[in-house]
Amino acid sequence: MADPIPPGTSETHGDTHTVRFTVPLPHPVERVWPAISTPGGLRGWLAEPKALEPHLGGTAILRWPTSDTVATGTVTAWDVERIVEYTLDVYGRVRLHLERGGAPDTTVLRFLNEFRGTDDRRLDRLAGWHDRFEYLVDALDGKPADWPSWSRERWQDLRSRYEARDFGAT
């Protein structure tokens, strides 16, 4: 599994939560962009795209292989090699923003997930996205996710750690 991912943070206003991660990646933007914006790239760390139209307003249908959840929505932001945003019925707004890192051939991924729900859902998302970003790092290193070996126990451990420390909750 990947090197440690910096912990995510969250903000809550009423029943609306915003989860954020800043993930340093030891790969150039040109390598990271396809991983977050193409069916083949997403398949390696996030979900199985059933439909993905790579443009503003395009259809996005993603099946999460660890739960068989199917999320349907649209591409709500698209700026090649910089920003992709999917607004999905099940997950809300999911925004991935790439910036060139301070060192050559590095990228910083700024991630945001805005959704409505309970505090339990907020903790689920913090753990879930943290887990997925570990898979992203591995996929970028040439080791795409082996979904049958995914561990609910690993996810539960992450969730328990977020609950215990309550990273960034407001």
Salt bridges, closest charged atoms under 4 A:
GLU11 OE1 - HIS13 NE2 3.90
GLU11 OE2 - ARG20 NH1 3.34
ASP15 OD1 - ARG116 NH2 3.03
GLU30 OE2 - ARG100 NH2 2.73
GLU48 OE1 - ARG43 NE 2.95
GLU53 OE1 - HIS55 NE2 3.98
ASP68 OD1 - ARG63 NH1 2.74
ASP79 OD2 - ARG82 NH1 2.83
GLU85 OE1 - ARG93 NH1 3.15
GLU85 OE1 - ARG95 NH1 2.72
GLU99 OE2 - ARG110 NE 2.97
GLU114 OE1 - ARG93 NE 3.78
ASP119 OD1 - ARG122 NE 2.57
ASP120 OD1 - ARG159 NH2 3.19
ASP124 OD1 - ARG159 NE 2.46
ASP131 OD2 - ARG132 NH1 3.91
GLU134 OE2 - HIS130 NE2 3.55
GLU134 OE2 - ARG154 NH2 2.64
ASP141 OD1 - HIS27 NE2 2.77
ASP157 OD2 - ARG154 NH1 3.79
ASP157 OD2 - ARG161 NH2 3.14
GLU163 OE1 - ARG159 NH1 3.72
ASP166 OD1 - ARG122 NH2 2.67
